[in-house]
Amino acid sequence: MKVAVIGTTGYGGGELIRVLHNHPFFQIHSIHSTRDEMPITEEFPHLESIFEDSLKPVNPDIIGEEADLVFLATPSGVSGKLAEAFIEKDIQVIDLSGDLRMKEPSEYEKWYKHDSVQKQTLSKAVYGLSEWNKESIQKAKLLANPGCYPTATLLGLGPVASAGIIDPKGIIIDGKSGVSGAGKSLTKTSAFAEMNDNFRIYKVNQHQHIPEIEQQLKFWDESIQPVTFSTHLIPITRGIMITAYVQLNQDMNTAELLELYHENYRNQPFVRIRKQGQFPSVKEVAGSNFCDIGIDLDQRTGRLTIVSVIDNLMKGAAGQAVQNANIMNGLDEKAGLNFIPIYP
């Protein structure tokens, strides 16, 4: 299949090139940017002698005629407009931005501060949480790839939220991300002198991923109330760790809960559940499409602690996007993604 990637100069676009370059079924037909035409190696020198295609202008008519699948790795506020330009063409579209994730335009506009795409477009977009929405993904032509924080959070909370065994009030989610999650544009927050030897909370109670997380949690259990979600930047390049705290509404122990997690993810190749008493770290999934989860129930308080880690550029972006493309086209979902994590 011929693939076009729009927005290849950002970190997510660069990861798409890395994954797709050796994919057994997808061929990168063209790469596109709103910048001037230039070899991609001017932006990513590490691709020298490996992948040296030049950036092309973004022309939906030409792309729609030449490609079978397009990945939109463009910023929120841009991707939605491009998605609408492709919607009547015979082409699959996977959007890595937040433009298609929210079902209510008003929620998107409130949190993202952009005009929403038309509700008709949103109604056609399938939310691509790969392990939980596979049947709909298989039929999708337009797909909203989940955000990085929501992916780690929802994979961690999914088994207990969907089972209805947690108190719907008081869910607390503590997120920590490497600075690549802030993108390539230099800001005071992400500058080396600001982040080195530092640890910073940001967007307190205002992060745009909050409504995405709540939307999916309510899909599993309508009684779930607004969550507390805090995000932090840590001085590493890539990786996300989510620590979520929920109160159980019934008597269980850690072993029983681990069995629930194993049952939910038994046939999901990219989710790995740690043994009782073991918890994952971000380095153990770096460069891979894995999500590793560890849990422990505090019998004194009845509170469950869930630790979930992903690589924000892979399972949190490009890796899950390719996983979804595999599912959409009836391929082995591991195709092109069977990387061993980079360690140490």
C-alpha positions as CSV (number, residue, x, y, z in Angstrom):
1,M,0.0,0.0,0.0
2,K,1.2,3.5,-0.8
3,V,1.4,5.8,2.2
4,A,1.7,9.5,2.4
5,V,2.9,11.3,5.6
6,I,1.9,14.9,6.1
7,G,3.8,16.8,8.8
8,T,7.1,14.8,8.6
9,T,9.3,17.5,10.2
10,G,8.0,17.0,13.8
11,Y,9.0,14.2,16.1
12,G,5.9,12.2,15.4
13,G,6.4,12.4,11.7
14,G,10.0,11.4,12.1
15,E,9.0,8.3,14.0
16,L,6.4,7.4,11.3
17,I,9.3,7.4,8.8
18,R,11.4,5.2,11.1
19,V,8.5,2.7,11.5
20,L,7.2,2.7,8.0
21,H,10.7,2.5,6.3
22,N,10.9,-1.3,7.1
23,H,7.2,-2.1,7.1
24,P,6.5,-5.2,5.1
25,F,3.2,-4.0,3.6
26,F,3.3,-0.2,3.6
27,Q,5.5,1.8,1.3
28,I,6.2,5.5,1.9
29,H,5.1,7.0,-1.4
30,S,5.4,10.7,-0.4
31,I,6.2,13.0,2.5
32,H,4.7,16.4,2.8
33,S,5.0,19.7,4.7
34,T,3.8,23.2,4.6
35,R,7.5,24.3,4.6
36,D,9.6,24.8,1.5
37,E,10.5,21.7,-0.5
38,M,13.7,20.3,0.8
39,P,15.3,16.9,1.4
40,I,14.1,15.4,4.7
41,T,17.7,14.9,5.7
42,E,18.0,18.7,6.2
43,E,15.6,18.3,9.1
44,F,16.6,14.8,10.2
45,P,20.3,14.2,9.4
46,H,20.1,10.7,10.9
47,L,18.2,9.6,7.7
48,E,21.3,10.3,5.5
49,S,21.7,7.4,2.9
50,I,18.7,5.6,4.4
51,F,15.7,7.7,3.4
52,E,16.4,10.9,1.4
53,D,13.1,11.8,-0.1
54,S,12.2,15.5,-0.4
55,L,9.2,17.2,1.2
56,K,6.4,18.0,-1.2
57,P,3.6,20.6,-0.9
58,V,0.3,19.5,0.7
59,N,-2.1,19.0,-2.1
60,P,-5.0,16.8,-1.1
61,D,-6.2,16.2,-4.6
62,I,-2.8,14.8,-5.8
63,I,-2.3,12.9,-2.5
64,G,-5.8,11.4,-2.8
65,E,-5.1,10.1,-6.3
66,E,-1.7,8.6,-5.6
67,A,-1.9,7.2,-2.0
68,D,-4.0,4.6,-0.3
69,L,-3.4,5.8,3.2
70,V,-2.4,9.2,4.7
71,F,-1.0,9.9,8.2
72,L,-1.6,13.4,9.5
73,A,1.2,14.3,11.9
74,T,0.3,18.0,11.7
75,P,-0.7,20.2,14.7
76,S,-4.1,20.5,16.2
77,G,-6.1,23.1,14.2
78,V,-4.4,22.0,11.0
79,S,-5.1,18.3,10.9
80,G,-8.9,18.7,11.1
81,K,-9.0,20.9,8.0
82,L,-6.9,18.4,6.1
83,A,-9.0,15.5,7.2
84,E,-12.1,17.2,5.9
85,A,-10.3,17.7,2.5
86,F,-9.7,14.0,2.3
87,I,-13.1,12.7,3.6
88,E,-14.7,12.4,0.2
89,K,-11.7,10.7,-1.4
90,D,-11.1,6.9,-1.5
91,I,-8.3,7.0,1.0
92,Q,-7.8,6.0,4.6
93,V,-6.9,8.9,7.0
94,I,-5.2,8.5,10.4
95,D,-4.9,11.7,12.4
96,L,-2.3,11.9,15.1
97,S,-3.5,15.3,16.4
98,G,-6.5,15.9,18.8
99,D,-8.8,17.4,16.1
100,L,-11.0,14.3,15.7
101,R,-10.9,12.8,19.1
102,M,-13.8,14.7,20.8
103,K,-17.3,13.9,19.8
104,E,-18.7,17.2,20.9
105,P,-17.3,20.3,19.0
106,S,-17.8,22.5,22.1
107,E,-15.6,20.3,24.2
108,Y,-12.8,20.5,21.6
109,E,-13.1,24.3,21.3
110,K,-13.1,24.7,25.1
111,W,-9.9,22.7,25.6
112,Y,-7.9,23.2,22.4
113,K,-8.8,26.8,21.7
114,H,-9.4,26.1,18.0
115,D,-12.5,26.0,15.9
116,S,-13.8,22.4,15.6
117,V,-14.3,20.5,12.4
118,Q,-17.9,19.8,11.4
119,K,-19.8,17.5,13.7
120,Q,-20.6,15.3,10.6
121,T,-16.8,14.8,10.2
122,L,-16.4,13.9,13.9
123,S,-19.2,11.4,13.7
124,K,-17.3,9.5,11.0
125,A,-14.0,9.4,13.0
126,V,-13.3,6.2,15.0
127,Y,-11.3,6.6,18.2
128,G,-8.3,4.4,17.7
129,L,-7.5,3.0,21.2
130,S,-6.2,-0.2,19.5
131,E,-6.8,-2.7,22.3
132,W,-10.3,-1.6,23.2
133,N,-11.9,-0.6,19.9
134,K,-10.6,-3.1,17.4
135,E,-13.9,-4.0,15.8
136,S,-14.7,-0.4,14.9
137,I,-11.1,0.2,13.8
138,Q,-11.3,-2.6,11.3
139,K,-14.2,-0.8,9.5
140,A,-12.7,2.7,9.8
141,K,-11.8,5.1,6.9
142,L,-11.2,8.1,9.2
143,L,-9.4,7.4,12.5
144,A,-8.5,9.6,15.5
145,N,-5.3,8.3,17.0
146,P,-5.4,8.7,20.8
147,G,-3.1,11.1,22.6
148,C,0.0,10.0,24.4
149,Y,-1.2,10.6,28.0
150,P,-4.7,9.2,27.3
151,T,-3.2,6.0,25.8
152,A,-1.1,5.2,28.9
153,T,-4.0,6.3,31.2
154,L,-6.8,4.4,29.5
155,L,-4.8,1.2,29.0
156,G,-4.1,1.3,32.7
157,L,-7.6,2.1,33.8
158,G,-9.5,0.1,31.2
159,P,-9.9,-3.3,32.9
160,V,-11.3,-1.9,36.2
161,A,-13.3,1.0,34.6
162,S,-15.0,-1.3,32.1
163,A,-15.8,-3.8,34.9
164,G,-17.5,-1.2,37.0
165,I,-15.5,-2.1,40.1
166,I,-14.2,1.4,41.0
167,D,-15.7,4.3,42.8
168,P,-16.7,6.7,40.0
169,K,-15.6,9.7,42.1
170,G,-12.1,10.7,43.1
171,I,-10.0,9.2,40.3
172,I,-6.6,10.7,40.4
173,I,-4.1,10.4,37.5
174,D,-0.5,11.6,37.8
175,G,1.4,11.8,34.5
176,K,5.1,12.4,33.8
177,S,6.5,12.8,30.3
178,G,9.8,13.3,28.6
179,V,10.4,16.6,26.8
180,S,9.9,15.2,23.3
181,G,6.2,15.3,24.2
182,A,6.4,19.1,24.0
183,G,7.4,18.9,20.4
184,K,10.4,20.3,18.4
185,S,9.6,24.0,18.8
186,L,11.9,25.5,21.4
187,T,10.1,27.0,24.4
188,K,11.3,28.2,27.8
189,T,9.7,25.1,29.4
190,S,11.6,22.6,27.2
191,A,15.0,24.4,26.9
192,F,17.9,22.4,28.2
193,A,18.8,25.0,30.9
194,E,15.2,25.0,32.2
195,M,14.6,21.2,32.2
196,N,18.0,19.7,33.0
197,D,18.1,18.8,36.7
198,N,14.5,19.9,37.0
199,F,11.0,18.5,37.4
200,R,8.1,20.7,36.4
201,I,4.3,20.5,36.7
202,Y,2.4,22.2,33.8
203,K,-1.2,22.9,32.6
204,V,-2.6,22.3,36.1
205,N,-6.2,21.2,35.7
206,Q,-6.1,22.6,32.2
207,H,-4.5,19.9,30.0
208,Q,-6.3,19.3,26.7
209,H,-6.2,15.5,27.2
210,I,-8.5,15.6,30.2
211,P,-11.8,15.5,28.2
212,E,-10.4,12.7,26.0
213,I,-9.7,10.6,29.0
214,E,-13.1,11.4,30.6
215,Q,-15.0,10.7,27.3
216,Q,-13.6,7.1,27.1
217,L,-14.0,6.4,30.8
218,K,-17.7,7.5,30.5
219,F,-18.0,5.1,27.5
220,W,-17.0,2.3,29.8
221,D,-19.0,3.5,32.9
222,E,-21.4,6.4,32.6
223,S,-21.3,7.1,36.3
224,I,-17.6,8.1,36.3
225,Q,-17.2,11.7,37.5
226,P,-14.6,14.3,36.3
227,V,-11.0,13.1,37.1
228,T,-8.1,14.9,38.5
229,F,-5.3,14.8,36.0
230,S,-1.8,16.4,36.6
231,T,1.0,16.4,34.1
232,H,4.7,16.9,34.7
233,L,7.8,17.2,32.5
234,I,10.9,15.3,33.5
235,P,14.4,15.6,32.1
236,I,14.4,12.6,29.8
237,T,13.9,12.5,26.0
238,R,11.1,10.1,25.6
239,G,8.7,8.1,27.8
240,I,5.5,8.5,29.8
241,M,4.7,7.1,33.2
242,I,1.1,7.3,34.5
243,T,0.3,6.6,38.1
244,A,-3.4,6.3,38.7
245,Y,-5.2,6.0,42.0
246,V,-8.8,4.6,42.3
247,Q,-10.9,3.3,45.1
248,L,-12.5,-0.1,44.7
249,N,-16.2,-0.5,45.4
250,Q,-15.9,-4.2,46.2
251,D,-13.6,-6.6,48.2
252,M,-10.8,-7.9,46.0
253,N,-7.1,-8.5,46.3
254,T,-4.1,-7.8,44.0
255,A,-4.0,-11.4,42.7
256,E,-7.6,-11.2,41.6
257,L,-7.1,-7.9,39.9
258,L,-4.1,-9.1,38.1
259,E,-6.2,-11.9,36.7
260,L,-8.7,-9.4,35.5
261,Y,-5.9,-7.5,33.7
262,H,-4.5,-10.7,32.2
263,E,-7.9,-11.6,30.9
264,N,-8.5,-8.2,29.3
265,Y,-5.1,-8.2,27.6
266,R,-4.5,-11.9,27.0
267,N,-4.6,-11.5,23.2
268,Q,-3.2,-8.0,23.0
269,P,0.5,-8.3,21.9
270,F,1.6,-4.8,22.9
271,V,0.3,-4.8,26.5
272,R,2.5,-6.5,29.1
273,I,1.3,-7.0,32.7
274,R,3.9,-7.2,35.4
275,K,3.9,-9.9,38.1
276,Q,2.7,-9.0,41.5
277,G,5.1,-6.7,43.3
278,Q,6.8,-5.6,40.1
279,F,6.4,-2.3,38.4
280,P,7.6,-1.0,35.0
281,S,9.8,2.0,34.2
282,V,9.9,4.1,31.0
283,K,13.3,2.8,29.8
284,E,11.8,-0.7,29.6
285,V,9.5,0.4,26.7
286,A,11.7,3.0,25.0
287,G,11.7,2.8,21.2
288,S,8.9,0.2,21.2
289,N,5.1,0.0,20.9
290,F,4.7,-1.7,24.3
291,C,2.6,-0.5,27.2
292,D,3.7,-2.1,30.4
293,I,1.4,-2.1,33.5
294,G,1.9,-2.9,37.1
295,I,-0.8,-2.8,39.9
296,D,-1.1,-3.1,43.6
297,L,-4.1,-2.9,45.9
298,D,-3.5,-1.4,49.3
299,Q,-5.7,-3.5,51.6
300,R,-5.5,-0.8,54.4
301,T,-7.2,1.8,52.2
302,G,-8.9,-0.2,49.5
303,R,-7.1,2.0,47.0
304,L,-5.7,0.5,43.8
305,T,-2.4,2.0,42.4
306,I,-1.9,1.5,38.7
307,V,1.4,2.2,37.0
308,S,1.4,2.4,33.2
309,V,4.4,3.3,30.9
310,I,4.7,3.9,27.2
311,D,7.1,5.6,24.8
312,N,5.2,8.8,24.0
313,L,6.4,8.9,20.4
314,M,5.6,5.2,19.7
315,K,2.6,3.7,21.5
316,G,1.7,7.3,22.3
317,A,1.8,8.5,18.6
318,A,3.5,6.9,15.6
319,G,3.5,3.3,16.8
320,Q,-0.1,3.1,17.7
321,A,-1.0,4.9,14.4
322,V,0.8,2.1,12.4
323,Q,-0.8,-0.5,14.7
324,N,-4.2,1.0,13.8
325,A,-3.3,1.1,10.1
326,N,-2.5,-2.6,10.3
327,I,-5.9,-3.4,11.9
328,M,-7.8,-1.2,9.4
329,N,-6.3,-3.2,6.6
330,G,-6.7,-6.7,8.0
331,L,-2.9,-7.2,8.6
332,D,-1.1,-8.6,11.6
333,E,-1.2,-5.7,14.0
334,K,2.4,-6.4,14.9
335,A,3.6,-5.8,11.3
336,G,6.4,-3.3,11.2
337,L,6.3,-2.9,15.0
338,N,8.0,-5.9,16.5
339,F,10.8,-3.9,18.0
340,I,12.6,-4.9,21.1
341,P,12.8,-1.9,23.4
342,I,16.1,0.0,23.5
343,Y,17.9,-0.8,26.7
344,P,19.7,0.7,28.6
